[in-house]
Amino acid sequence: MAEEASTKEETQESSKSGAAEQASSNGEAPARQPGFPPIDMSWANAPTQRGMRPTIGPDGLTLALADTGSYGDAPDHWPYENDAPRGAYMPLERMGLPAGYTIFDKVEVWADNCADLYEDAIRDRWASATAIPWEALERQPAHIEQAISQLCTNWSEDAHVGFETLAGWLEEISYGYHEVKLYLATVVFDLARHTETFRKRALANGGSLGVQRPGFMHRSIGSALKFTEFVINLNVVRTSFMLSLIEQIEPALAHNDADRTLYRQVGKDLKRHLAYGLEHLHYFLAREPQKRPQVNVWLSRAEAMLGAELRRNVPYNEALVLLLDEEPKAGVAKLAALRRTQVEDYLDRLAETTMTDRRERLARSLH
């Protein structure tokens, strides 16, 4: 009899469990035991797009492939002040407290390539401790090593200012543009990595930290009042000049596998940073053509500050002269040619954004 009762109870429990599972799968509230309130399963019927079956591509389930249908629709204006994910159901009674976001318009932050850049960034991540063969560094004459250390001191400083200021802007961008936020998070990490990588290089081969920059460009980046102005300063103007510099001077600086690896890894990161900046500026100009004069003002200010930085940073310039040629006079001539290349690269890149008239407007300090 006891065995029969036990079997009967198990059968009843199994039946109840099956009924509950069936009710749950149908979005209905399953029955509860007496004395317990009924389960409210209305949340399971949230009016969001269902049945998502994204295609898995050769690079896996990327952000662009996952965000399809209503989940991929980034509106021109994001209407919510809280942290609700794009595509989620947001009934008014569950809206929650507002967050501290201040940027709700797509045109202020968007670039069509940001989701792809995010995938590239996380796929190409590297760690300076192990990705660079530090043991391959070779002893250099003291003045050459100190010149390299001076450059790395300033580059580390630049990257530090970059990630600090960008991190502050991230919290201003609303959740509706998560592709942008995700990519910019990788830029913060990239610049943090550049900060420690260049610091390590300055200290790894008999050198030391050098002299601080004058800081004109730091103040220009840090004082931007609009996000697009910030992007122009950091991702367009400064990054364009830095990328051209890295590409041009690698033969003069990279005499071993450690230095070659360092400059090439940093260069790959900078290309992504620049790609976002140029695409965002192109998007902004296409949708806000009446603000082209404002963009010209932002560019002129950034160019003037960068020009002042380049002209007045004597330790940096003399370090470059030493590295570009054994003869100081020839080094000065090569530095002047390098500056012209940086300017031409910058103007060519701006032309891709439809800013084709910058040559006539270029700040005097960059001529």
C-alpha positions in Angstrom: 0.0 0.0 0.0 2.8 2.4 0.9 4.5 1.7 -2.5 1.2 2.3 -4.3 0.7 5.7 -2.4 4.2 6.7 -3.2 3.8 5.9 -6.9 0.5 7.8 -7.0 2.1 10.9 -5.5 5.0 10.8 -8.0 2.5 10.4 -10.8 0.6 13.4 -9.5 3.7 15.5 -9.1 4.9 14.5 -12.6 1.5 15.5 -14.0 1.6 18.8 -12.3 5.1 19.5 -13.5 4.2 18.6 -17.1 1.1 20.8 -16.9 3.2 23.7 -15.5 5.8 23.3 -18.2 3.0 23.2 -20.9 1.4 26.3 -19.4 4.7 28.1 -19.2 5.5 27.3 -22.9 2.1 28.7 -23.9 2.7 31.9 -22.0 0.0 31.0 -19.4 0.4 31.1 -15.6 0.8 27.5 -14.3 -1.4 26.5 -11.4 0.1 26.9 -7.9 -0.4 24.9 -4.8 -3.1 26.2 -2.4 -1.8 29.0 -0.3 0.6 30.4 -2.9 -0.2 33.4 -5.2 -0.6 32.5 -8.9 2.4 32.9 -11.1 2.2 35.9 -13.4 3.8 34.9 -16.8 2.8 38.0 -18.7 6.4 39.0 -19.0 6.9 35.9 -21.3 4.5 37.5 -23.8 6.4 40.8 -24.1 5.6 42.4 -27.5 9.1 42.1 -28.9 10.2 40.5 -32.1 10.3 36.7 -31.7 11.8 33.8 -33.6 15.2 35.3 -34.3 17.4 32.9 -36.2 20.4 34.9 -37.4 22.8 33.5 -40.0 26.1 32.4 -38.7 28.8 33.9 -40.9 32.4 32.9 -41.6 33.5 35.1 -38.7 30.9 33.6 -36.3 27.9 35.3 -34.9 28.9 38.9 -35.3 27.1 41.9 -33.8 25.8 42.9 -37.2 24.4 39.5 -37.9 22.8 39.2 -34.4 21.2 42.7 -34.6 18.6 42.1 -37.3 15.0 43.2 -37.6 13.8 45.6 -34.9 17.0 44.9 -32.9 19.2 46.4 -35.6 17.1 49.5 -36.1 19.1 52.4 -34.5 16.6 55.3 -34.6 17.6 58.9 -35.4 16.5 59.9 -31.9 16.6 57.6 -28.9 13.6 58.4 -26.7 14.6 56.6 -23.4 16.6 58.1 -20.6 17.2 54.8 -18.8 19.3 51.7 -19.6 16.8 49.7 -21.6 18.4 47.7 -24.4 17.4 48.5 -27.9 14.5 46.3 -28.9 13.4 45.4 -25.4 9.9 46.1 -24.2 9.6 49.2 -22.0 6.2 49.6 -20.4 5.8 53.0 -18.7 5.2 51.5 -15.2 8.6 49.7 -15.5 10.6 52.6 -17.0 12.8 53.0 -14.0 15.0 55.9 -13.0 16.7 58.0 -15.7 20.4 57.5 -16.2 22.9 60.3 -16.8 22.9 60.1 -20.6 23.1 63.4 -22.5 23.4 62.2 -26.1 20.2 60.9 -27.7 20.6 61.8 -31.4 22.2 59.3 -33.8 23.9 62.0 -35.9 26.1 63.0 -32.9 27.9 59.6 -32.6 27.1 57.3 -35.4 29.4 55.7 -38.0 28.2 53.0 -40.3 31.4 51.0 -39.8 31.4 50.9 -36.0 29.9 47.3 -35.6 32.5 45.9 -38.0 35.3 47.9 -36.3 34.2 46.4 -33.0 34.6 42.9 -34.4 38.0 43.7 -35.9 39.2 45.2 -32.6 38.2 42.3 -30.4 39.6 39.8 -33.0 42.9 41.7 -33.3 43.5 42.3 -29.6 47.1 41.9 -28.4 48.9 42.1 -25.1 52.2 44.1 -25.0 53.7 41.8 -22.4 53.7 38.8 -24.8 52.9 40.0 -28.3 56.1 42.0 -28.5 59.4 40.0 -28.4 61.1 42.3 -25.9 64.1 40.0 -25.8 64.8 41.0 -29.4 65.7 44.6 -28.4 69.3 45.5 -29.2 71.7 47.8 -27.5 71.7 51.3 -29.1 74.0 54.2 -28.7 73.0 56.2 -25.7 71.8 59.3 -27.6 69.7 57.1 -30.0 68.1 55.2 -27.1 67.3 58.4 -25.3 65.7 59.9 -28.4 63.5 56.8 -28.8 62.6 57.1 -25.1 61.6 60.8 -25.6 59.2 59.9 -28.4 57.8 57.0 -26.4 57.3 59.3 -23.4 55.2 61.7 -25.4 53.3 58.9 -27.2 52.4 57.3 -23.9 51.2 60.7 -22.6 49.1 61.2 -25.7 47.4 57.8 -25.4 46.7 58.4 -21.7 44.9 61.6 -22.4 43.0 59.9 -25.2 41.6 57.1 -23.1 40.8 59.3 -20.1 38.8 61.8 -22.1 37.1 59.2 -24.3 36.0 57.2 -21.2 34.3 60.3 -19.9 32.3 60.6 -23.2 31.2 57.0 -23.1 28.8 57.5 -20.2 27.1 60.4 -22.1 26.0 58.2 -25.1 22.6 56.6 -24.6 22.1 52.9 -24.8 20.2 53.1 -28.1 23.5 53.2 -30.0 25.3 50.3 -28.4 27.3 49.5 -31.5 29.1 52.9 -31.1 29.5 52.4 -27.3 31.0 48.9 -27.8 33.5 50.0 -30.4 34.5 53.1 -28.4 35.1 50.8 -25.4 37.7 49.0 -27.5 39.4 52.3 -28.4 39.6 53.1 -24.7 41.3 49.7 -24.2 43.6 50.2 -27.2 44.8 53.6 -25.9 45.3 52.2 -22.5 47.5 49.5 -24.1 49.4 52.1 -26.1 50.0 54.0 -22.8 51.7 51.0 -21.2 53.4 49.8 -24.3 55.2 53.0 -25.0 56.0 53.4 -21.4 57.6 49.9 -21.4 59.5 50.7 -24.5 61.0 53.9 -23.0 62.2 51.8 -19.9 63.1 48.5 -21.5 66.4 49.1 -23.2 68.6 51.3 -21.1 66.6 54.5 -21.6 64.3 56.5 -19.3 61.3 58.7 -19.4 61.9 62.0 -21.1 60.3 65.5 -21.1 56.6 66.1 -20.9 54.8 67.7 -23.9 53.7 71.3 -23.9 50.1 70.0 -23.8 48.3 72.2 -26.3 46.7 69.3 -28.1 45.7 67.7 -24.7 43.8 70.8 -23.8 42.1 70.9 -27.2 40.9 67.3 -26.8 39.8 67.7 -23.2 37.9 70.9 -23.8 35.7 69.7 -26.7 32.1 70.7 -25.9 30.5 68.4 -28.5 31.2 64.7 -29.2 31.8 65.3 -32.9 34.3 68.1 -32.0 36.1 65.6 -29.7 36.2 63.0 -32.4 37.7 65.5 -34.8 40.4 66.3 -32.3 41.3 62.8 -31.3 40.3 60.4 -34.0 40.8 62.6 -37.1 43.4 65.2 -36.5 45.8 63.7 -33.9 45.4 60.1 -35.1 45.9 61.0 -38.7 49.2 62.7 -37.9 50.3 59.9 -35.6 49.5 57.1 -38.0 51.4 58.8 -40.8 54.4 59.4 -38.4 54.4 55.7 -37.4 54.3 54.5 -41.0 57.0 56.9 -42.2 59.6 56.5 -39.4 59.4 52.8 -38.8 62.5 52.2 -41.0 64.4 54.7 -39.0 63.3 53.5 -35.5 62.6 49.8 -35.9 66.0 48.1 -36.0 64.8 44.8 -34.4 61.8 42.6 -34.2 60.6 44.1 -31.0 60.3 47.6 -32.4 58.9 46.5 -35.7 56.2 44.5 -33.9 55.4 47.4 -31.6 54.9 50.0 -34.4 52.9 47.6 -36.6 50.5 46.6 -33.8 50.0 50.2 -32.8 49.5 51.2 -36.4 46.7 48.6 -36.9 44.9 50.0 -33.9 45.3 53.6 -35.1 43.8 52.7 -38.5 40.6 51.6 -36.8 40.5 54.7 -34.7 40.9 56.9 -37.8 38.4 54.8 -39.8 35.7 55.5 -37.1 36.6 59.2 -37.0 36.4 59.7 -40.8 33.2 57.7 -41.1 31.5 59.6 -38.3 32.5 62.9 -39.8 31.2 61.8 -43.2 27.9 60.7 -41.6 27.6 64.0 -39.6 28.2 66.2 -42.7 25.7 64.2 -44.8 22.9 64.7 -42.3 23.8 68.1 -41.0 25.1 70.0 -44.0 24.2 73.3 -42.4 26.8 72.6 -39.8 29.7 72.5 -42.2 30.9 76.0 -41.1 31.0 74.7 -37.5 33.0 71.7 -38.6 35.5 74.0 -40.3 35.9 75.9 -37.0 36.5 72.7 -35.1 39.1 71.6 -37.6 40.8 75.0 -37.6 41.0 74.9 -33.8 42.4 71.4 -33.7 44.9 72.1 -36.4 46.1 75.3 -34.7 46.6 73.5 -31.4 48.4 70.6 -33.0 50.6 73.0 -35.0 51.5 74.8 -31.8 52.3 71.5 -30.2 54.6 70.4 -33.0 56.4 73.7 -33.3 57.1 74.1 -29.5 57.9 70.6 -28.5 61.6 71.0 -28.9 62.7 67.7 -27.2 60.4 65.7 -29.4 61.5 67.4 -32.6 65.2 67.1 -31.8 64.7 63.4 -30.9 63.2 62.9 -34.4 66.1 64.7 -36.0 68.6 62.5 -34.3 66.7 59.4 -35.4 66.1 60.4 -39.0 69.7 61.0 -39.9 73.2 60.9 -38.4 73.8 64.4 -39.7 71.6 67.0 -37.9 71.2 69.2 -41.0 70.0 66.3 -43.0 67.7 65.2 -40.1 66.1 68.6 -40.1 65.4 68.4 -43.8 63.9 64.9 -43.4 61.7 66.1 -40.5 60.4 68.9 -42.7 59.6 66.3 -45.5 57.9 64.1 -42.9 55.7 67.0 -41.8 54.7 67.6 -45.4 53.7 64.0 -45.8 51.7 64.1 -42.6 49.8 67.2 -43.8 49.1 65.7 -47.3 47.9 62.4 -45.8 45.6 64.4 -43.4 44.1 66.5 -46.3 43.6 63.4 -48.4 41.8 61.7 -45.6 39.6 64.7 -44.9 38.6 64.7 -48.6 37.0 61.3 -48.1 34.6 62.9 -45.7 33.6 65.6 -48.3 35.8 68.2 -46.6 37.7 69.0 -49.8 38.4 72.7 -49.1 40.7 72.3 -46.1 43.9 73.0 -48.0 42.9 76.7 -48.3 41.8 76.8 -44.7 44.7 74.8 -43.1 46.1 76.4 -40.0 49.3 78.4 -40.7 51.2 76.5 -38.0 50.9 73.3 -40.1 52.3 74.9 -43.3 
